[in-house]
Amino acid sequence: MKKAISVLMIAACMLCMATACEKKDKKENDTSAAQATETDCTAAELVTTEPEGKITISEMIDQRIKEEGKITLYRMRIAESNSPVEITEDLKVKIISYDGDKLTGYKNPDDFLMETRLGDIIHNKVDYSTYNIGAYGGNWKRYDNEFGDEKYVEEEGYVQREITTDDSGNNAQLETLYSYSKGTLYSRDAGSKEWNQTEKEDSLDIVSFGTFERIKLDGKTYMTFCVRNNLDLIEYDIIPDNKFTENKTVVYDTPGTEKTTVNTVDYLKKYQAVPQEELEQMIVFPGSKKAESSQAAD
């Protein structure tokens, strides 16, 4: 009997130990998962140290192309709302590059919006071999549908860098890269063999450099530019720093600078940089009073 009780006690102890280990493992796993999530959501810090110098946007673009063959930027686009946006590694962005001649878009096949998680880019987890990489903006296009066919044949196309000035024409307010194309649009109704021909010109804004600030994510710094476009959407572009740009503030070129032109096209005058005080209401950085009040409300 005593032997039987001893065996039962040993079995019970072993069961308790196994359960304790299970709970410990589960707790460690839960902690790991929480840490992973926390890492994934690492938020950007606003860099407030005094810059050591200045560079113009043209210098920044030209130097990056000279050193790396292209300048790459990550864009988030948000509608204005009362809910502040926190720049984190979990943020979804679209990838665009410019090599001085053409703009290239990188479409992520794993996301229905063709976006990519910022943290995956920062930690080099993006497999570009699976991406649909091509001309940004689609200057050449063709599609067939139940209503008929349409195709666009481009005869002229280029990317241009332009500066928007104030009414006096002396003060640069915004700099923009946009693609221009001129060609012939062919269309025909469903079932018809006859093509209708229309001369067509397209201009598509790609990157507008507006309100400038610098952020830090995972120990690396990034230049950021923010504008409001003519659809009343906020465009927030993030560009990695390099040795040439780090510790410098970015300023607009002055009209007449080599390789730039002063633009007076009406549609570009609709673009504007977001005022700094408004930007501070839109974007949350850790430790800010807004972040603290937001957490208190939660």
LONUNU-776754 format. One record per atom (N, C-alpha, C): x, y, z. Coordinates in steps of 0.001 Angstrom, whole numbers, padded with zeros to 6 digits, always signed. Each point is the difference from the previous one (the first is absolute). Layout:
XYZ/...
***
This chain:
+000840-001192+000000/-000840+001192+000000/+000875+001241+000000/+001016+000009+000963/+000901+001129+000066/+000728+000177-001331/+000364-001151-000618/+000705+000060-001273/-000887+000631-001075/-001287-000382+000039/-000953+000522-000984/-000150+001502+000164/-000102+000452+001287/-000150+001434+000266/+001242+000756-000470/+001183-000578+000259/+001257+000639-000433/+000032+000189-001505/-000438-001053-000726/-000026+000075-001469/-000939+001103-000455/-001187+000083+000650/-000973+001038-000357/+000565+001391+000259/+000696+000155+001154/+000579+001294+000353/+001063+000410-001015/+000831-000956-000387/+001043+000289-001003/-000630+000414-001325/-001060-000729-000397/-000694+000298-001260/-000602+001405+000044/-000606+000316+001186/-000623+001321+000159/+001048+001091-000094/+001153-000222+000644/+001083+000984-000039/+000485+000217-001431/+000150-001138-000729/+000468+000085-001385/-000992+000773-000865/-001297-000231+000258/-001052+000695-000742/+000067+001499+000266/+000184+000351+001301/+000095+001414+000372/+001201+000651-000668/+001131-000729-000001/+001202+000546-000620/-000189+000197-001498/-000661-000971-000634/-000240+000098-001446/-000903+001186-000310/-001052+000146+000836/-000936+001113-000194/+000710+001330+000198/+000859+000065+001025/+000742+001234+000286/+000911+000355-001172/+000684-001052-000534/+000883+000234-001148/-000796+000500-001199/-001192-000643-000182/-000864+000377-001116/-000385+001469+000100/-000398+000387+001273/-000402+001383+000223/+001173+000940-000224/+001197-000430+000470/+001194+000824-000161/+000313+000194-001480/-000052-001143-000755/+000253+000083-001435/-001000+000910-000676/-001286-000184+000405/-001060+000806-000607/+000233+001475+000299/+000386+000278+001287/+000232+001382+000395/+001160+000590-000798/+001074-000810-000167/+001149+000483-000760/-000386+000247-001453/-000801-000930-000551/-000448+000161-001378/-000871+001235-000154/-000905+000187+000982/-000870+001173-000037/+000828+001271+000067/+001033-000022+000872/+000861+001174+000138/+000736+000263-001307/+000493-001095-000630/+000699+000149-001266/-000911+000595-001053/-001236-000496-000042/-000971+000513-000973/-000267+001472+000248/-000126+000355+001286/-000255+001398+000348/+001184+000867-000399/+001217-000533+000243/+001186+000753-000370/+000095+000164-001508/-000354-001081-000714/+000045+000077-001470/-000959+001055-000499/-001216+000002+000577/-000998+000988-000401/+000483+001401+000319/+000612+000117+001197/+000500+001310+000417/+001091+000480-000953/+000874-000940-000398/+001063+000349-000936/-000590+000419-001332/-001002-000761-000451/-000628+000302-001276/-000616+001397-000007/-000452+000450+001161/-000696+001278+000080/+000906+001119+000511/+001313-000215-000031/+000920+001028+000462/-000318+001323-000676/-000168+001033+000815/-000420+001291-000541/+001198+000894-000310/-000197+000883-000953/+001050+000948-000372/+000154+001067+001072/+001230+000432+000178/+000276+001129+000893/+000284+001219-000864/-000451+001152+000435/+000294+001231-000709/+001401+000460+000384/+000866+000254-000988/+001358+000456+000274/-000034+001514+000185/+000447+000443+001158/-000077+001437+000307/+001368+000653+000169/+001081-000759-000227/+001340+000583+000136/+000238+001039-001092/+000809+000985+000337/+000290+001083-000945/+000781-000541-001195/-000449+000249-001246/+000726-000487-001175/+001359+000676-000125/+000941-000710-000648/+001357+000520-000148/+000197+000761-001298/-000979-000056-000887/+000137+000705-001277/-001284-000096-000792/+000052+000482-001246/-001175-000004-000871/+000356-000583-001354/-000973-000641-000625/+000135-000417-001392/-001305+000312-000705/+000069+000233-001301/-001228+000234-000758/-000579-001336-000449/-001253+000023-000381/-000653-001226-000473/+000701-000524-001255/+000391+000894-000906/+000706-000439-001214/+001312-000671+000342/+000761+000581+000956/+001265-000613+000417/-000248-001376+000605/-001050-000086+000809/-000324-001266+000661/-000341-001076-001035/-000821+000349-000974/-000389-000965-001038/+001201-000382-000864/+000757+001009-000476/+001121-000256-000908/+001096-000832+000660/+000295+000291+001273/+001052-000736+000703/-000403-001456+000223/-001272-000211+000342/-000476-001364+000222/+000063-000809-001300/-000398+000611-001098/+000052-000695-001297/+001446-000292-000387/+000892+000969+000254/+001416-000173-000318/+000605-001139+000815/-000326-000073+001286/+000606-000999+000882/-000650-001375-000116/-001334-000018-000141/-000718-001274+000082/-000759-000369-001268/+000046+000875-001000/-000674-000295-001260/-001451+000418-000027/-000583+000263+001173/-001401+000403+000073/-000290+000528+001398/-001083+000717+000137/-000476+000396+001321/-001310-000744+000240/-000093-000653+001140/-001186-000798+000324/-000778+000677+001116/-001306+000014-000130/-000826+000576+001057/-001200-000884+000263/-000526+000131+001209/-001153-000783+000431/-001124+000975+000317/-001155-000234-000590/-001101+000960+000133/-001184-000595+000728/-000504+000759+000959/-001293-000310+000596/-000952+001111-000413/-001230-000369-000238/-001013+000993-000401/-001208-000182+000894/-000395+001055+000679/-001112-000103+000953/-001003+001112-000238/-001263-000296+000293/-001034+001034-000020/+000095+000776+001302/-000322+001268-000061/+000015+000794+001221/-001079-000502+000949/+000330-000083+001254/-000985-000440+000978/+000386+000540+001361/-000868-000180+000973/+000286+000442+001356/+000882-000988+000744/+000175-001197-000577/+000814-001031+000652/+001462+000185-000385/+000877+000248+000965/+001427+000169-000310/+000587-001282-000583/+000982+000140-000859/+000669-001141-000619/+001360-000174+000652/+000316-001225+000395/+001297-000275+000597/+000880-000688-001028/+001177+000579-000247/+000934-000608-000947/+000707-001157+000711/-000303-001221-000423/+000599-001181+000615/+000521-000936-001082/+000727-001033+000440/+000485-000995-000947/-001151-000772-000636/-001152+000000+000638/-001167-000694-000547/-000686+000785-001108/+000420+001226-000192/-000608+000874-001003/+000148-000604-001397/-001046+000069-000808/+000054-000487-001375/+000378+001159-000930/+000954-000244-000882/+000476+001047-000905/+000110-000542-001424/+000028+000908-000957/+000264-000360-001386/+001429+000414-000323/+000683-000813-000800/+001412+000230-000311/+000123+000603-001401/+000764+001093-000083/+000243+000671-001286/+001489+000319-000078/+000595-000083-001186/+001385+000427-000166/+000133+000886-001239/+001036+000841+000000/+000256+000915-001104/+001487-000031-000305/+000352-000247-001267/+001414-000125-000358/+000507+001183-000812/-000756+001092-000004/+000386+001178-000770/-000602+000008-001376/-000536-001136-000417/-000600-000120-001325/-001440-000477+000077/-000224-001050+000774/-001354-000547+000085/-000375-000328+001439/-001288-000065+000238/-000535-000380+001301/-000446-001453-000059/+000285-000734+001056/-000341-001417+000052/-000848-000281+001227/-001050-000800-000174/-000849-000405+001106/+000224-001472+000322/-000112-000365+001286/+000200-001372+000454/-001302-000478+000626/-000692-000899-000675/-001311-000455+000470/+000104-001341+000715/-000467-000026+001226/+000077-001190+000846/-001155-000951-000315/+000272-001197-000520/-001072-000918-000383/-000741-000584+001205/+000588+000100+001189/-000613-000587+001196/-000968+000942+000703/-000160+001204-000534/-000894+000976+000618/-000944+000537-001074/-001304-000017+000279/-000958+000380-001047/+000123+001473-000374/+000589+000823+000876/+000243+001402-000322/+001401+000209-000581/+000714-001105-000195/+001362+000027-000543/+000967+000747+000914/-000278+000008+001292/+000841+000708+000957/+000958-000966+000700/+000964+000572+000715/+001005-000792+000701/+000168+000537+001415/+000192-000890+000949/+000189+000411+001384/+001363+000682+000166/-000003+001187+000603/+001227+000785+000156/+001075-000773+000762/-000394-000731+001051/+000968-000762+000785/+000708-001058-000824/-000710-000619-000954/+000619-001020-000851/+001077+000618-000890/-000250+001235-000443/+001000+000694-000823/+001225+000329+000841/-000236+000565+001181/+001091+000407+000892/+000886-001184+000366/-000611-001171+000213/+000758-001182+000417/+000347-000924-001168/-000081+000536-001213/+000404-000740-001212/-000721-001338-000160/-001291-000007+000278/-000781-001235-000132/-000863-000011-001267/+000227+000951-000891/-000822+000108-001202/+000662-000751-001148/-000739-000904-000614/+000502-000777-001134/-000500+000660-001285/+000840+000855-000579/-000418+000754-001187/-000144-000885-001235/+000540-001226+000060/-000107-000894-001158/-001451-000393-000259/-000845+000133+001027/-001408-000351-000172/-000841+001217-000394/+000600+001182+000000/-000756+001231-000238/-000233+000258-001492/-001084+000694-000275/-000254+000474-001353/+000648+001381-000098/+001161+000075-000665/+000771+001234-000057/-000118+000592-001396/-000413+001270-000085/-000159+000614-001313/-000138+001501+000080/-000237+000620-001142/-000123+001452-000077/-001103+000482+000929/+000324+000982+000812/-000988+000506+000952/-001002+000875-000732/-001276-000217+000274/-001029+000830-000598/-000591-000588-001269/+000678-000987-000582/-000566-000680-001162/-000221+000897-001200/+001080+000607-000529/-000153+000855-001172/-000451-000793-001229/+000371-001272-000048/-000500-000874-001056/-001030-000919+000625/-001191-000016-000558/-001025-000836+000616/-000914-000592-001067/-000607-001115+000333/-000953-000640-000907/-000917-000878+000819/-001265+000071-000260/-000913-000932+000650/-001193-000278-000904/-000542-001183+000122/-001179-000413-000757/-001106-000287+001003/-001209+000424-000304/-001123-000309+000880/-001259-000203-000829/-001098-000239+000675/-001250-000330-000705/-000527+001153-000841/+000479+001239+000319/-000502+001166-000738/+000848+000315-001225/+001162-000635-000105/+000857+000264-001141/+001464-000089+000369/+000844+000482-000893/+001451-000046+000198/+000555+001421+000073/+001120+000119+000683/+000686+001289+000066/+001488-000238+000131/+000794+000758-000723/+001456-000086+000155/+000607+001376-000227/+001099+000224+000667/+000652+001302-000052/+001426-000196-000483/+000353+000660-001080/+001344-000108-000557/+000744+001293+000300/+001051-000124+000803/+000758+001185+000405/+001022+000386-001057/-000002+001278-000342/+000962+000504-000978/+001103+000809+000671/-000331+000560+001153/+000974+000820+000726/-000277-000155+001488/+001031-000180+000779/-000203-000138+001436/+001284+000274+000767/-000122+000691+001100/+001174+000280+000819/-000431+000381+001413/+000969+000034+000887/-000246+000448+001366/+000647+001361+000155/-000709+000927+000603/+000535+001338+000161/-000045+000440+001454/+001023+000737+000388/+000100+000542+001348/-000397+001468-000058/-000967+000403+000779/-000464+001377-000065/-000190+000609+001382/+000044+001331+000028/-000157+000744+001245/-001257+000854-000077/-000820-000064+001021/-001161+000866+000100/+000383+001194+000867/-000308+001197-000474/+000359+001202+000753/-001252+000719+000476/+000198+001011+000840/-001133+000813+000432/-000379+000968-001122/-000986+000857+000244/-000508+000879-001059/+001055+000963-000535/+001000+000315+000836/+001053+000911-000455/+000971-000696-000941/+000013-001337+000045/+000917-000765-000834/+001396-000077+000562/+000197+000551+001206/+001348+000045+000576/+000234-001043+001083/-001040-000442+000671/+000170-000897+001141/-000476-001410-000319/+000911-000958+000073/-000352-001395-000275/-000834-000554+001148/-001132-000613-000338/-000883-000566+001019/+000006-001523-000014/+000191-000577-001177/-000148-001438-000144/+000783-000467-001213/+000588-001176+000084/+000672-000577-001157/-000654-001330-000337/-000152-000255-001287/-000771-001161-000445/+000681-000714-001155/-000005-001322+000052/+000374-000826-001142/-001293-000472-000644/-000173+000247-001290/-001196-000539-000633/+000349-000560-001366/-000770-000977-000412/+000230-000619-001302/-000950+000606-001017/+000525+000211-001189/-000795+000576-001083/+000020-000971-001170/-001130-000197-000618/-000034-000851-001188/-000971+000571-001028/+000352-000196-001251/-000819+000464-001118/-000106-001146-000988/-001198-000281-000476/-000153-001121-000912/-001387-000060-000612/-000326-001153-000507/-001288-000198-000673/-000794-001080+000721/-001237+000319+000301/-000906-000944+000640/-000895-000617-001081/+000016-001326-000078/-000850-000716-000952/-001101-000710+000777/-001235+000173-000430/-001108-000668+000691/-001020-000480-001031/-000700-001071+000359/-001065-000488-000888/-001065-000671+000844/-001223+000051-000488/-001117-000603+000709/+000069-001520-000098/-000670-000654+000932/-000022-001463+000010/-000572-000520-001318/+000702-000936-000605/-000472-000601-001252/+000388+000783-001232/+000508+001201+000171/+000374+000824-001149/+001433-000273-000407/+000273+000106-001294/+001360-000170-000497/+000673+001343-000268/-000772+001075+000150/+000514+001328-000325/+000520+000707+001260/+001247+000467-000070/+000618+000704+001119/-000246+001504-000123/-000380+000626+001105/-000077+001457+000071/+001323+000521+000540/+000467+001107-000556/+001325+000506+000332/-000097+001368+000676/+000653+000156+001153/-000041+001269+000737/+001399+000356+000485/+000402+001259-000252/+001288+000461+000524/-000160+000260+001497/+000985-000425+000790/-000157+000074+001444/+001304+000420+000669/-000117+000829+001019/+001152+000378+000814/-000319-000302+001454/+000963-000593+000697/-000184-000339+001416/+001138+000583+000819/-000319+000558+001147/+001047+000373+000950/-000422-000538+001358/+000916-000686+000632/-000315-000666+001263/+001035+000391+001044/-000457+000606+001081/+000935+000344+001075/+000451-001275+000689/+001256-000070+000348/+000524-001199+000644/+000466+000296+001415/+000915+000931+000150/+000531+000325+001315/-000046+001504+000204/-000634+000447+001060/+000002+001411+000356/+000711+000157+001333/+001049+000832+000013/+000777+000212+001213/-000549+001208+000742/-000610-000250+001149/-000613+001080+000754/+000638+000170+001365/-000816-000035+001051/+000486+000191+001364/+001061-001057+000322/+001158+000468+000467/+001121-000919+000250/+000195-000241+001492/+000240-001263+000347/+000440-000348+001348/+000787-001303-000096/+000719-000339+001066/+000788-001228-000018/-000473-000913+001123/-000095-001299-000289/-000435-000966+001004/+001061-001076+000176/-000101-000745+001101/+000910-001117+000256/-000832-001251+000234/+000375-001092-000687/-000652-001300+000156/+001076-001065+000084/-000026-000787+001051/+000948-001084+000185/+001445+000495-000112/+000261+001167+000574/+001356+000535+000024/+000445+000683-001276/-000828-000024-001059/+000356+000635-001266/-000866+001247-000188/+000572+000994-000673/-000767+001232-000213/-000522+000082-001431/-001124+000707-000131/-000680+000138-001283/-000452+001440-000192/+000120+000481-001231/-000568+001297-000359/-001464-000212-000330/-000846+000919+000417/-001417-000125-000326/-000531+001318-000553/-000918-000116-000963/-000622+001168-000620/-001509-000234-000014/-000739+001039+000298/-001447-000155+000109/-000712+001114-000761/-000958-000366-000853/-000808+000979-000734/-001467-000427+000012/-000852+000947-000334/-001411-000315-000235/-000224+000140-001502/-000588-001018-000611/-000177+000097-001449/-001377+000556-000355/-000269+000050-001297/-001251+000631-000441/-001219-000892+000227/+000201-001212+000495/-001115-000863+000404/-000249+000108+001496/+000704+000943+000635/-000093+000228+001443/+000497-001210+000790/+000946-000726-000585/+000651-001106+000703/+001376+000461+000456/+000456-000561+001107/+001340+000305+000489/+000974-001030-000562/+001063+000466-000632/+001043-000888-000495/+001232+000185+000871/+000470-001099+000574/+001130+000035+000924/+001079-000884-000587/+001079+000608-000494/+001074-000750-000649/+001195-000164+000934/+000512-001226+000082/+001093-000351+000891/+001200-000425-000845/+001156+000672+000188/+001201-000289-000781/+001152-000316+000946/+000637-001156-000123/+001114-000333+000897/+001134+001012-000116/+000606+000335+001121/+001187+000863+000010/+001204-000766-000511/+000978+000720-000532/+001327-000580-000231/+001028+000957+000581/+001283-000271-000180/+001037+000829+000617/-000058+001435-000498/-000475+000179-001210/-000054+001336-000586/-001135+000833+000610/-001084-000649+000367/-001164+000751+000471/-000161+000025+001516/+000569-000996+000693/-000228-000061+001449/+000552+001254+000676/-000689+000423+001042/+000374+001189+000771/-000146+001306-000770/-000706-000058-001144/-000243+001236-000751/-001506+000231-000125/-000370+001248-000101/-001392+000310-000276/-000141+000222-001495/-001156-000335-000558/-000219+000110-001439/-000768+001281-000286/+000487+000796-000954/-000656+001258-000355/-000360-000019-001485/-000939+000851-000374/-000404+000077-001397/+001062+000712-000829/+000098-000381-001260/+000862+000717-000930/-000626+001366-000281/+000817+000920-000454/-000554+001296-000404/-000329-000062-001483/-001043+000708-000458/-000351-000021-001424/+001197+000369-000860/+000164-000707-001128/+001107+000272-000898/+001185-000906+000235/-000071-000844+001078/+001089-000929+000259/+000151-000947-001198/+001244-000357-000287/+000255-000891-001129/-000809-001295+000127/-000516-000465-001119/-000783-001233-000108/-001401+000119+000604/-000430+001198+000313/-001366+000171+000488/-000675+001110-000797/-001297+000030+000014/-000742+001071-000655/-001055+000515+000963/-000375+001245-000160/-001057+000557+000831/-001322-000378-000641/-000850-000662+000755/-001261-000480-000550/-001160+000933+000358/-000815+000293-000977/-001157+000862+000256/-001308-000694-000387/+000078-001311-000252/-001202-000741-000369/-000995+000016+001160/-001249+000292-000296/-001007+000178+001055/-000163-001227+000882/+000042-001207-000597/-000300-001179+000819/+001062-000206+001082/+001242+000408-000277/+001034-000166+001016/-000145+001017+001125/-000630+001137-000307/-000189+001014+001037/-001024-000462+001041/-000733-001075-000308/-000949-000540+000975/+000722-000757+001106/+001231-000387-000264/+000750-000759+000996/+000569+000943+001048/+000035-000454+001212/+000581+000831+001047/+000625-000861+001086/+001045+000535+000570/+000606-000680+001141/-000937+000129+001190/-000010-001019+000830/-000841+000037+001200/+000699+000864+001050/-000666+001025+000531/+000620+000829+001039/+000476-000871+001162/+001128+000375+000615/+000606-000805+001053/-000961-000253+001155/-000741+001038+000393/-000918-000181+001129/-001125-000979-000339/-000408-000027-001270/-001030-000949-000423/+000572-001413-000067/+001247-000085-000445/+000676-001292-000074/+000119-000613+001399/+000274+000842+000971/+000143-000474+001377/-001319-000554+000542/-001121+000481-000547/-001297-000528+000416/-000300-001333-000676/+000601-000219-001179/-000275-001216-000772/+000866-001180+000418/+001288+000285+000272/+000960-001067+000246/+000326-000078+001485/-000033-001206+000567/+000311-000204+001415/+001411-000551+000134/+000784+000585+000897/+001318-000540+000325/+000011-000382+001469/+000669-001100+000374/+000032-000454+001392/+000501+001108+000924/-000626+000112+001170/+000443+000985+000977/-000630+001360-000163/-000710+000205-001126/-000652+001296-000180/-001216+000085+000911/-000423+001220+000302/-001162+000190+000870/-001238-000633-000630/-000048+000069-001328/-001145-000576-000702/-000016-001510+000158/+001164-000610-000051/+000102-001456+000157/-000424-000385+001419/+000449+000769+000992/-000354-000280+001389/-001500+000134+000237/-000596+001061-000573/-001434+000200+000187/-000805-001070-000717/+000552-000449-001148/-000665-001062-000769/+000005-001298+000792/+001163-000318+000647/+000096-001217+000797/-000901+000064+001232/-000091+001208+000596/-000842+000174+001188/-001453-000233-000362/-000386+000425-001213/-001390-000176-000439/-000307-001464-000191/+001024-000784-000442/-000202-001436-000185/-000210-000683+001345/
***
